[in-house]
Amino acid sequence: MIIPQEIDSSELLVRFIFIDYFKKKNIHPERFDKGQVFLDDRLFGISLQRENYCNDKFCKERAKLIDKKVYVGFLVFSKEDFNEVCSSFARIRANFDAKIEFTPLDENNEYLAFRNNIDSEQLGNPSHSDIVYYNPAIQGDESNPKTALRAFSQQLFPKCCLILDNDPDNDNFTMDSVANQYYNFISNQE
């Protein structure tokens, strides 16, 4: 299946969750550090997977391949949720600008220069995307963009479904699908 370059507003996006996102590495939803999960720690962007173009097992396999990280689950949200939070955050920080961009990776985890005609079955990570912060909108005497990005992360988190894997060591994803869990989360919030 060819992956469109444009990410539809209804698409679900998956962020890998690691043990270091939990205060004192205590894996419990109340210990989750929601201000850290959407911080840019690689200097490129915040890695995501486009859920429509991969499966839960693929996401788990990719998460477990990340060096020096201990996988514990996923955080799932829609692009529409992301856009709503960006709009409301821009009312607080007028110049804030962030976007989700389709950034497929090859088998060496390098960004593909040409993003048209990407097949969901090709080698590498064809469903990879990034949150890119074009302007974190630093205010006043802030000297570090992480202050603004932590605030943004804290606003996006409530729109996200936190999925803690009940068997993180298993190579298969043995729980209800990520999409079903997200839609159940959304229906319970209404």
Backbone as JSON Lines, residues from 0, in Angstrom:
{"i":0,"aa":"M","n":[0.84,-1.17,0.0],"ca":[0.0,0.0,0.0],"c":[0.9,1.24,0.0]}
{"i":1,"aa":"I","n":[0.62,2.16,-0.91],"ca":[1.37,3.41,-0.99],"c":[0.92,4.33,0.15]}
{"i":2,"aa":"I","n":[1.89,4.91,0.84],"ca":[1.6,5.8,1.96],"c":[1.53,7.23,1.44]}
{"i":3,"aa":"P","n":[0.39,7.9,1.63],"ca":[0.31,9.29,1.14],"c":[1.23,10.2,1.95]}
{"i":4,"aa":"Q","n":[1.79,11.18,1.28],"ca":[2.66,12.14,1.96],"c":[1.88,13.0,2.93]}
{"i":5,"aa":"E","n":[0.67,13.35,2.57],"ca":[-0.19,14.17,3.43],"c":[-0.77,13.31,4.53]}
{"i":6,"aa":"I","n":[-0.62,13.76,5.77],"ca":[-1.16,13.03,6.92],"c":[-2.56,13.57,7.18]}
{"i":7,"aa":"D","n":[-3.56,12.71,7.05],"ca":[-4.94,13.09,7.24],"c":[-5.22,13.44,8.7]}
{"i":8,"aa":"S","n":[-6.13,14.37,8.93],"ca":[-6.41,14.8,10.31],"c":[-6.97,13.67,11.17]}
{"i":9,"aa":"S","n":[-7.59,12.67,10.56],"ca":[-8.15,11.56,11.33],"c":[-7.13,10.47,11.66]}
{"i":10,"aa":"E","n":[-5.94,10.56,11.07],"ca":[-4.94,9.51,11.3],"c":[-4.49,9.46,12.75]}
{"i":11,"aa":"L","n":[-4.23,8.23,13.2],"ca":[-3.67,8.02,14.53],"c":[-2.16,7.98,14.44]}
{"i":12,"aa":"L","n":[-1.51,8.56,15.44],"ca":[-0.06,8.58,15.51],"c":[0.37,7.92,16.8]}
{"i":13,"aa":"V","n":[1.45,7.17,16.73],"ca":[1.91,6.37,17.86],"c":[3.3,6.85,18.27]}
{"i":14,"aa":"R","n":[3.43,7.16,19.54],"ca":[4.73,7.52,20.14],"c":[5.16,6.36,21.01]}
{"i":15,"aa":"F","n":[6.38,5.91,20.86],"ca":[6.9,4.83,21.7],"c":[7.12,5.36,23.11]}
{"i":16,"aa":"I","n":[6.8,4.55,24.1],"ca":[6.97,4.94,25.5],"c":[8.03,4.03,26.13]}
{"i":17,"aa":"F","n":[8.97,4.68,26.82],"ca":[10.07,3.97,27.46],"c":[10.04,4.22,28.96]}
{"i":18,"aa":"I","n":[10.73,3.39,29.69],"ca":[10.71,3.46,31.15],"c":[11.19,4.81,31.68]}
{"i":19,"aa":"D","n":[12.08,5.48,30.93],"ca":[12.6,6.76,31.43],"c":[11.59,7.9,31.32]}
{"i":20,"aa":"Y","n":[10.38,7.66,30.79],"ca":[9.31,8.67,30.81],"c":[8.53,8.62,32.12]}
{"i":21,"aa":"F","n":[8.91,7.73,33.02],"ca":[8.22,7.59,34.3],"c":[9.13,8.07,35.42]}
{"i":22,"aa":"K","n":[8.56,8.85,36.31],"ca":[9.34,9.37,37.44],"c":[9.84,8.21,38.28]}
{"i":23,"aa":"K","n":[11.14,8.23,38.56],"ca":[11.84,7.19,39.32],"c":[11.65,5.81,38.69]}
{"i":24,"aa":"K","n":[11.39,5.8,37.38],"ca":[11.23,4.56,36.6],"c":[10.17,3.63,37.19]}
{"i":25,"aa":"N","n":[9.19,4.23,37.83],"ca":[8.06,3.51,38.41],"c":[6.94,3.52,37.36]}
{"i":26,"aa":"I","n":[6.7,2.37,36.71],"ca":[5.75,2.31,35.59],"c":[4.32,2.27,36.12]}
{"i":27,"aa":"H","n":[3.75,3.44,36.21],"ca":[2.37,3.61,36.64],"c":[1.87,4.89,35.97]}
{"i":28,"aa":"P","n":[0.63,4.91,35.48],"ca":[0.14,6.09,34.77],"c":[0.3,7.4,35.54]}
{"i":29,"aa":"E","n":[0.14,7.35,36.84],"ca":[0.27,8.57,37.64],"c":[1.72,9.04,37.77]}
{"i":30,"aa":"R","n":[2.66,8.19,37.44],"ca":[4.09,8.54,37.52],"c":[4.65,8.98,36.16]}
{"i":31,"aa":"F","n":[3.78,9.02,35.14],"ca":[4.21,9.39,33.8],"c":[4.57,10.86,33.74]}
{"i":32,"aa":"D","n":[5.72,11.18,33.18],"ca":[6.19,12.57,33.07],"c":[5.69,13.16,31.75]}
{"i":33,"aa":"K","n":[4.49,13.7,31.78],"ca":[3.85,14.19,30.57],"c":[4.55,15.41,29.96]}
{"i":34,"aa":"G","n":[5.41,16.06,30.71],"ca":[6.15,17.2,30.18],"c":[7.38,16.79,29.38]}
{"i":35,"aa":"Q","n":[7.77,15.53,29.45],"ca":[8.98,15.06,28.76],"c":[8.7,14.33,27.45]}
{"i":36,"aa":"V","n":[7.52,13.74,27.32],"ca":[7.28,12.8,26.24],"c":[7.35,13.4,24.84]}
{"i":37,"aa":"F","n":[7.06,14.68,24.7],"ca":[7.12,15.31,23.39],"c":[8.26,16.33,23.29]}
{"i":38,"aa":"L","n":[9.34,16.08,24.04],"ca":[10.53,16.92,23.91],"c":[11.43,16.33,22.84]}
{"i":39,"aa":"D","n":[12.07,17.19,22.11],"ca":[12.97,16.8,21.03],"c":[14.33,16.46,21.62]}
{"i":40,"aa":"D","n":[14.63,15.16,21.68],"ca":[15.91,14.76,22.27],"c":[16.94,14.3,21.24]}
{"i":41,"aa":"R","n":[16.56,14.3,19.96],"ca":[17.49,13.87,18.92],"c":[17.91,15.02,18.02]}
{"i":42,"aa":"L","n":[17.34,16.18,18.22],"ca":[17.61,17.38,17.43],"c":[16.98,17.36,16.05]}
{"i":43,"aa":"F","n":[16.24,16.31,15.71],"ca":[15.58,16.25,14.4],"c":[14.08,16.46,14.55]}
{"i":44,"aa":"G","n":[13.48,15.73,15.44],"ca":[12.04,15.8,15.65],"c":[11.62,14.73,16.63]}
{"i":45,"aa":"I","n":[10.35,14.68,16.89],"ca":[9.79,13.71,17.82],"c":[9.26,12.56,17.0]}
{"i":46,"aa":"S","n":[9.86,11.4,17.11],"ca":[9.51,10.24,16.3],"c":[8.12,9.72,16.61]}
{"i":47,"aa":"L","n":[7.39,9.41,15.53],"ca":[6.06,8.84,15.61],"c":[5.93,7.77,14.53]}
{"i":48,"aa":"Q","n":[4.88,6.97,14.65],"ca":[4.51,6.03,13.6],"c":[3.1,6.38,13.16]}
{"i":49,"aa":"R","n":[2.85,6.27,11.86],"ca":[1.5,6.45,11.33],"c":[0.79,5.11,11.44]}
{"i":50,"aa":"E","n":[-0.14,5.02,12.38],"ca":[-0.78,3.75,12.72],"c":[-1.51,3.11,11.53]}
{"i":51,"aa":"N","n":[-2.04,3.91,10.62],"ca":[-2.76,3.37,9.46],"c":[-1.86,2.56,8.53]}
{"i":52,"aa":"Y","n":[-0.55,2.78,8.6],"ca":[0.36,2.2,7.62],"c":[1.38,1.24,8.22]}
{"i":53,"aa":"C","n":[1.11,0.79,9.43],"ca":[1.94,-0.23,10.06],"c":[1.03,-0.99,11.02]}
{"i":54,"aa":"N","n":[1.55,-2.0,11.67],"ca":[0.72,-2.69,12.64],"c":[1.35,-2.6,14.02]}
{"i":55,"aa":"D","n":[0.6,-3.04,15.02],"ca":[1.06,-2.92,16.41],"c":[2.34,-3.71,16.66]}
{"i":56,"aa":"K","n":[2.44,-4.89,16.04],"ca":[3.65,-5.7,16.2],"c":[4.87,-4.97,15.64]}
{"i":57,"aa":"F","n":[4.72,-4.33,14.47],"ca":[5.81,-3.57,13.86],"c":[6.25,-2.44,14.8]}
{"i":58,"aa":"C","n":[5.26,-1.72,15.36],"ca":[5.59,-0.62,16.29],"c":[6.39,-1.14,17.48]}
{"i":59,"aa":"K","n":[5.93,-2.25,18.04],"ca":[6.62,-2.81,19.2],"c":[8.03,-3.26,18.84]}
{"i":60,"aa":"E","n":[8.17,-3.91,17.69],"ca":[9.5,-4.35,17.25],"c":[10.44,-3.16,17.08]}
{"i":61,"aa":"R","n":[9.94,-2.08,16.45],"ca":[10.77,-0.89,16.24],"c":[11.16,-0.26,17.58]}
{"i":62,"aa":"A","n":[10.22,-0.19,18.5],"ca":[10.5,0.41,19.81],"c":[11.56,-0.39,20.55]}
{"i":63,"aa":"K","n":[11.48,-1.7,20.46],"ca":[12.43,-2.54,21.18],"c":[13.83,-2.52,20.56]}
{"i":64,"aa":"L","n":[13.94,-2.03,19.33],"ca":[15.24,-1.93,18.67],"c":[16.03,-0.69,19.08]}
{"i":65,"aa":"I","n":[15.36,0.26,19.72],"ca":[16.03,1.51,20.05],"c":[17.03,1.27,21.18]}
{"i":66,"aa":"D","n":[18.27,1.59,20.86],"ca":[19.4,1.33,21.75],"c":[19.27,2.09,23.07]}
{"i":67,"aa":"K","n":[19.58,1.43,24.14],"ca":[19.63,2.01,25.49],"c":[18.27,2.49,25.99]}
{"i":68,"aa":"K","n":[17.2,1.96,25.43],"ca":[15.85,2.32,25.86],"c":[15.11,1.04,26.24]}
{"i":69,"aa":"V","n":[14.26,1.14,27.25],"ca":[13.45,0.0,27.7],"c":[11.99,0.3,27.36]}
{"i":70,"aa":"Y","n":[11.48,-0.41,26.36],"ca":[10.11,-0.23,25.89],"c":[9.1,-0.65,26.95]}
{"i":71,"aa":"V","n":[8.04,0.17,27.13],"ca":[6.95,-0.22,28.04],"c":[5.57,-0.01,27.42]}
{"i":72,"aa":"G","n":[5.46,0.68,26.28],"ca":[4.15,0.86,25.67],"c":[4.13,1.97,24.64]}
{"i":73,"aa":"F","n":[2.91,2.52,24.45],"ca":[2.69,3.53,23.43],"c":[1.83,4.68,23.96]}
{"i":74,"aa":"L","n":[1.94,5.8,23.29],"ca":[1.05,6.93,23.49],"c":[0.42,7.19,22.12]}
{"i":75,"aa":"V","n":[-0.91,7.26,22.06],"ca":[-1.61,7.36,20.78],"c":[-2.5,8.6,20.78]}
{"i":76,"aa":"F","n":[-2.47,9.33,19.66],"ca":[-3.32,10.51,19.5],"c":[-3.61,10.68,18.01]}
{"i":77,"aa":"S","n":[-4.58,11.51,17.7],"ca":[-4.89,11.78,16.3],"c":[-4.22,13.08,15.86]}
{"i":78,"aa":"K","n":[-4.05,13.22,14.57],"ca":[-3.48,14.47,14.06],"c":[-4.43,15.63,14.37]}
{"i":79,"aa":"E","n":[-5.72,15.35,14.34],"ca":[-6.7,16.39,14.68],"c":[-6.49,16.88,16.11]}
{"i":80,"aa":"D","n":[-6.25,15.95,17.05],"ca":[-5.96,16.33,18.44],"c":[-4.72,17.23,18.49]}
{"i":81,"aa":"F","n":[-3.69,16.81,17.78],"ca":[-2.45,17.58,17.73],"c":[-2.7,18.99,17.21]}
{"i":82,"aa":"N","n":[-3.44,19.1,16.11],"ca":[-3.72,20.42,15.52],"c":[-4.51,21.31,16.47]}
{"i":83,"aa":"E","n":[-5.48,20.72,17.19],"ca":[-6.26,21.5,18.16],"c":[-5.37,22.05,19.27]}
{"i":84,"aa":"V","n":[-4.47,21.21,19.77],"ca":[-3.58,21.66,20.85],"c":[-2.62,22.73,20.32]}
{"i":85,"aa":"C","n":[-2.12,22.56,19.1],"ca":[-1.25,23.59,18.51],"c":[-1.97,24.92,18.42]}
{"i":86,"aa":"S","n":[-3.22,24.9,17.98],"ca":[-4.01,26.15,17.86],"c":[-4.21,26.81,19.22]}
{"i":87,"aa":"S","n":[-4.57,26.03,20.22],"ca":[-4.79,26.62,21.55],"c":[-3.47,27.08,22.17]}
{"i":88,"aa":"F","n":[-2.39,26.36,21.92],"ca":[-1.09,26.75,22.46],"c":[-0.59,28.03,21.8]}
{"i":89,"aa":"A","n":[-0.92,28.21,20.52],"ca":[-0.51,29.43,19.81],"c":[-1.24,30.66,20.35]}
{"i":90,"aa":"R","n":[-2.37,30.47,21.01],"ca":[-3.05,31.62,21.64],"c":[-2.3,32.05,22.91]}
{"i":91,"aa":"I","n":[-1.57,31.12,23.53],"ca":[-0.77,31.42,24.71],"c":[0.61,31.93,24.3]}
{"i":92,"aa":"R","n":[1.17,31.29,23.28],"ca":[2.5,31.64,22.76],"c":[2.33,31.93,21.27]}
{"i":93,"aa":"A","n":[2.15,33.19,20.96],"ca":[1.68,33.65,19.65],"c":[2.44,33.09,18.46]}
{"i":94,"aa":"N","n":[3.72,32.91,18.56],"ca":[4.5,32.47,17.39],"c":[4.76,30.97,17.36]}
{"i":95,"aa":"F","n":[4.12,30.22,18.24],"ca":[4.34,28.78,18.28],"c":[3.99,28.15,16.93]}
{"i":96,"aa":"D","n":[4.88,27.29,16.46],"ca":[4.66,26.61,15.18],"c":[5.26,25.2,15.24]}
{"i":97,"aa":"A","n":[4.39,24.21,15.11],"ca":[4.81,22.81,15.08],"c":[3.94,22.07,14.07]}
{"i":98,"aa":"K","n":[4.52,21.08,13.43],"ca":[3.79,20.3,12.44],"c":[4.21,18.83,12.55]}
{"i":99,"aa":"I","n":[3.33,17.97,12.09],"ca":[3.67,16.56,11.96],"c":[4.01,16.34,10.49]}
{"i":100,"aa":"E","n":[5.21,15.84,10.25],"ca":[5.67,15.62,8.88],"c":[5.97,14.14,8.66]}
{"i":101,"aa":"F","n":[5.65,13.69,7.47],"ca":[5.94,12.33,7.04],"c":[7.43,12.24,6.75]}
{"i":102,"aa":"T","n":[8.14,11.4,7.51],"ca":[9.6,11.3,7.4],"c":[10.02,9.83,7.38]}
{"i":103,"aa":"P","n":[9.7,9.1,6.3],"ca":[10.04,7.68,6.25],"c":[11.55,7.47,6.32]}
{"i":104,"aa":"L","n":[11.92,6.33,6.91],"ca":[13.33,5.98,7.09],"c":[13.68,4.74,6.27]}
{"i":105,"aa":"D","n":[14.93,4.7,5.82],"ca":[15.4,3.5,5.11],"c":[15.86,2.45,6.12]}
{"i":106,"aa":"E","n":[16.41,1.36,5.63],"ca":[16.83,0.27,6.52],"c":[18.01,0.63,7.43]}
{"i":107,"aa":"N","n":[18.67,1.76,7.17],"ca":[19.76,2.24,8.02],"c":[19.3,3.37,8.94]}
{"i":108,"aa":"N","n":[17.99,3.56,9.06],"ca":[17.39,4.62,9.87],"c":[17.77,6.02,9.39]}
{"i":109,"aa":"E","n":[18.01,6.16,8.12],"ca":[18.29,7.46,7.51],"c":[17.02,7.95,6.83]}
{"i":110,"aa":"Y","n":[16.79,9.27,6.89],"ca":[15.63,9.85,6.24],"c":[15.71,9.64,4.73]}
{"i":111,"aa":"L","n":[14.58,9.26,4.14],"ca":[14.52,9.12,2.68],"c":[14.34,10.5,2.06]}
{"i":112,"aa":"A","n":[15.13,10.78,1.06],"ca":[15.07,12.1,0.41],"c":[13.77,12.26,-0.37]}
{"i":113,"aa":"F","n":[13.31,11.18,-1.0],"ca":[12.1,11.22,-1.81],"c":[11.0,10.49,-1.06]}
{"i":114,"aa":"R","n":[9.92,11.21,-0.79],"ca":[8.87,10.66,0.07],"c":[7.6,10.3,-0.7]}
{"i":115,"aa":"N","n":[7.67,10.42,-2.0],"ca":[6.53,9.99,-2.79],"c":[6.76,8.52,-3.17]}
{"i":116,"aa":"N","n":[5.7,7.83,-3.38],"ca":[5.75,6.43,-3.79],"c":[6.42,5.52,-2.75]}
{"i":117,"aa":"I","n":[6.14,5.79,-1.47],"ca":[6.64,4.95,-0.37],"c":[5.61,3.86,-0.11]}
{"i":118,"aa":"D","n":[6.04,2.63,-0.16],"ca":[5.15,1.5,0.09],"c":[5.26,1.07,1.55]}
{"i":119,"aa":"S","n":[4.14,0.75,2.17],"ca":[4.14,0.38,3.59],"c":[4.89,-0.92,3.85]}
{"i":120,"aa":"E","n":[5.18,-1.69,2.79],"ca":[5.89,-2.96,2.97],"c":[7.4,-2.86,2.69]}
{"i":121,"aa":"Q","n":[7.88,-1.69,2.31],"ca":[9.3,-1.6,1.97],"c":[10.18,-1.69,3.22]}
{"i":122,"aa":"L","n":[11.43,-2.0,3.02],"ca":[12.37,-2.15,4.13],"c":[12.55,-0.83,4.86]}
{"i":123,"aa":"G","n":[12.98,-0.94,6.1],"ca":[13.21,0.25,6.91],"c":[11.99,0.56,7.74]}
{"i":124,"aa":"N","n":[11.68,1.84,7.84],"ca":[10.54,2.29,8.63],"c":[9.72,3.26,7.78]}
{"i":125,"aa":"P","n":[8.93,2.7,6.84],"ca":[8.21,3.56,5.9],"c":[7.08,4.39,6.51]}
{"i":126,"aa":"S","n":[6.59,4.02,7.7],"ca":[5.48,4.76,8.31],"c":[5.95,5.82,9.32]}
{"i":127,"aa":"H","n":[7.25,6.04,9.4],"ca":[7.82,6.98,10.36],"c":[7.43,8.42,10.03]}
{"i":128,"aa":"S","n":[7.16,9.18,11.07],"ca":[6.88,10.61,10.95],"c":[7.51,11.31,12.14]}
{"i":129,"aa":"D","n":[7.52,12.62,12.1],"ca":[8.09,13.43,13.18],"c":[7.21,14.6,13.5]}
{"i":130,"aa":"I","n":[7.16,14.96,14.78],"ca":[6.68,16.29,15.16],"c":[7.91,17.19,15.03]}
{"i":131,"aa":"V","n":[7.77,18.23,14.25],"ca":[8.86,19.18,14.05],"c":[8.43,20.51,14.65]}
{"i":132,"aa":"Y","n":[9.24,21.02,15.57],"ca":[8.98,22.31,16.19],"c":[9.73,23.38,15.39]}
{"i":133,"aa":"Y","n":[8.99,24.14,14.61],"ca":[9.61,25.2,13.82],"c":[9.89,26.42,14.69]}
{"i":134,"aa":"N","n":[8.98,26.69,15.63],"ca":[9.19,27.81,16.53],"c":[8.54,27.45,17.87]}
{"i":135,"aa":"P","n":[9.35,27.15,18.89],"ca":[8.77,26.82,20.2],"c":[8.19,28.03,20.93]}
{"i":136,"aa":"A","n":[8.4,29.21,20.39],"ca":[7.84,30.45,20.94],"c":[8.33,30.72,22.36]}
{"i":137,"aa":"I","n":[9.63,30.85,22.47],"ca":[10.25,31.2,23.75],"c":[9.76,32.58,24.17]}
{"i":138,"aa":"Q","n":[9.4,32.72,25.45],"ca":[8.86,33.99,25.94],"c":[9.77,34.6,26.99]}
{"i":139,"aa":"G","n":[9.69,35.92,27.09],"ca":[10.35,36.67,28.16],"c":[11.79,36.29,28.38]}
{"i":140,"aa":"D","n":[12.09,35.9,29.61],"ca":[13.48,35.59,29.98],"c":[13.82,34.12,29.82]}
{"i":141,"aa":"E","n":[12.98,33.34,29.14],"ca":[13.31,31.93,28.89],"c":[14.52,31.86,27.97]}
{"i":142,"aa":"S","n":[15.45,31.03,28.31],"ca":[16.61,30.87,27.44],"c":[16.65,29.49,26.79]}
{"i":143,"aa":"N","n":[15.8,28.62,27.24],"ca":[15.81,27.24,26.76],"c":[14.45,26.91,26.15]}
{"i":144,"aa":"P","n":[14.41,26.45,24.88],"ca":[13.13,26.12,24.27],"c":[12.4,24.97,24.97]}
{"i":145,"aa":"K","n":[13.12,24.21,25.77],"ca":[12.48,23.08,26.45],"c":[11.38,23.53,27.42]}
{"i":146,"aa":"T","n":[11.47,24.74,27.93],"ca":[10.43,25.25,28.82],"c":[9.1,25.33,28.06]}
{"i":147,"aa":"A","n":[9.13,25.91,26.87],"ca":[7.93,26.01,26.05],"c":[7.46,24.63,25.6]}
{"i":148,"aa":"L","n":[8.39,23.78,25.21],"ca":[8.01,22.46,24.7],"c":[7.45,21.56,25.8]}
{"i":149,"aa":"R","n":[7.93,21.73,27.03],"ca":[7.34,20.98,28.16],"c":[5.88,21.4,28.35]}
{"i":150,"aa":"A","n":[5.64,22.68,28.26],"ca":[4.26,23.19,28.4],"c":[3.38,22.65,27.28]}
{"i":151,"aa":"F","n":[3.91,22.61,26.07],"ca":[3.14,22.04,24.95],"c":[2.87,20.56,25.19]}
{"i":152,"aa":"S","n":[3.89,19.83,25.6],"ca":[3.76,18.4,25.86],"c":[2.68,18.13,26.92]}
{"i":153,"aa":"Q","n":[2.65,18.97,27.95],"ca":[1.65,18.8,29.01],"c":[0.24,19.07,28.5]}
{"i":154,"aa":"Q","n":[0.11,19.94,27.49],"ca":[-1.22,20.2,26.93],"c":[-1.65,19.11,25.96]}
{"i":155,"aa":"L","n":[-0.72,18.51,25.25],"ca":[-1.06,17.44,24.3],"c":[-1.38,16.13,25.02]}
{"i":156,"aa":"F","n":[-0.69,15.87,26.11],"ca":[-0.84,14.59,26.8],"c":[-2.28,14.2,27.13]}
{"i":157,"aa":"P","n":[-3.14,15.09,27.65],"ca":[-4.51,14.68,27.99],"c":[-5.33,14.18,26.79]}
{"i":158,"aa":"K","n":[-4.9,14.53,25.58],"ca":[-5.59,14.07,24.37],"c":[-5.09,12.69,23.94]}
{"i":159,"aa":"C","n":[-4.08,12.17,24.63],"ca":[-3.42,10.93,24.24],"c":[-3.9,9.75,25.07]}
{"i":160,"aa":"C","n":[-3.91,8.61,24.41],"ca":[-4.21,7.35,25.09],"c":[-2.89,6.69,25.46]}
{"i":161,"aa":"L","n":[-2.64,6.54,26.77],"ca":[-1.43,5.88,27.24],"c":[-1.7,4.38,27.31]}
{"i":162,"aa":"I","n":[-0.92,3.62,26.58],"ca":[-1.07,2.16,26.54],"c":[0.18,1.54,27.14]}
{"i":163,"aa":"L","n":[0.04,0.94,28.3],"ca":[1.15,0.23,28.93],"c":[1.04,-1.23,28.53]}
{"i":164,"aa":"D","n":[2.08,-1.73,27.89],"ca":[2.08,-3.1,27.39],"c":[2.08,-4.07,28.58]}
{"i":165,"aa":"N","n":[1.14,-5.01,28.57],"ca":[1.05,-5.97,29.68],"c":[2.08,-7.09,29.57]}
{"i":166,"aa":"D","n":[2.8,-7.15,28.45],"ca":[3.85,-8.15,28.27],"c":[4.97,-7.55,27.4]}
{"i":167,"aa":"P","n":[5.69,-6.55,27.92],"ca":[6.66,-5.83,27.09],"c":[7.83,-6.68,26.59]}
{"i":168,"aa":"D","n":[8.13,-7.78,27.26],"ca":[9.24,-8.62,26.82],"c":[8.86,-9.53,25.65]}
{"i":169,"aa":"N","n":[7.59,-9.79,25.47],"ca":[7.11,-10.62,24.37],"c":[7.29,-9.84,23.06]}
{"i":170,"aa":"D","n":[7.73,-10.5,22.01],"ca":[7.92,-9.83,20.74],"c":[6.6,-9.48,20.05]}
{"i":171,"aa":"N","n":[5.54,-10.17,20.39],"ca":[4.21,-9.88,19.83],"c":[3.49,-8.87,20.7]}
{"i":172,"aa":"F","n":[2.59,-8.14,20.08],"ca":[1.73,-7.23,20.83],"c":[0.46,-8.03,21.14]}
{"i":173,"aa":"T","n":[0.27,-8.42,22.39],"ca":[-0.77,-9.38,22.76],"c":[-2.04,-8.73,23.29]}
{"i":174,"aa":"M","n":[-2.11,-7.42,23.28],"ca":[-3.26,-6.7,23.81],"c":[-4.24,-6.37,22.68]}
{"i":175,"aa":"D","n":[-5.38,-5.78,23.05],"ca":[-6.31,-5.25,22.06],"c":[-5.55,-4.23,21.2]}
{"i":176,"aa":"S","n":[-5.95,-4.07,19.97],"ca":[-5.2,-3.2,19.06],"c":[-5.07,-1.78,19.61]}
{"i":177,"aa":"V","n":[-4.01,-1.12,19.2],"ca":[-3.74,0.25,19.59],"c":[-4.92,1.15,19.18]}
{"i":178,"aa":"A","n":[-5.44,0.94,17.96],"ca":[-6.56,1.75,17.49],"c":[-7.79,1.54,18.36]}
{"i":179,"aa":"N","n":[-8.13,0.3,18.67],"ca":[-9.29,0.03,19.53],"c":[-9.13,0.67,20.9]}
{"i":180,"aa":"Q","n":[-7.94,0.57,21.47],"ca":[-7.71,1.17,22.78],"c":[-7.86,2.69,22.72]}
{"i":181,"aa":"Y","n":[-7.38,3.31,21.65],"ca":[-7.52,4.76,21.5],"c":[-9.0,5.14,21.4]}
{"i":182,"aa":"Y","n":[-9.76,4.44,20.55],"ca":[-11.17,4.79,20.37],"c":[-11.98,4.53,21.63]}
{"i":183,"aa":"N","n":[-11.62,3.52,22.41],"ca":[-12.28,3.3,23.69],"c":[-11.95,4.43,24.65]}
{"i":184,"aa":"F","n":[-10.71,4.87,24.66],"ca":[-10.27,6.01,25.49],"c":[-11.08,7.26,25.14]}
{"i":185,"aa":"I","n":[-11.23,7.54,23.84],"ca":[-11.97,8.72,23.39],"c":[-13.44,8.61,23.78]}
{"i":186,"aa":"S","n":[-14.05,7.44,23.59],"ca":[-15.47,7.3,23.92],"c":[-15.7,7.44,25.42]}
{"i":187,"aa":"N","n":[-14.74,7.04,26.25],"ca":[-14.87,7.18,27.7],"c":[-14.7,8.63,28.17]}
{"i":188,"aa":"Q","n":[-14.08,9.47,27.33],"ca":[-13.9,10.88,27.69],"c":[-15.12,11.73,27.34]}
{"i":189,"aa":"E","n":[-15.98,11.2,26.51],"ca":[-17.16,11.99,26.08],"c":[-18.25,12.01,27.11]}
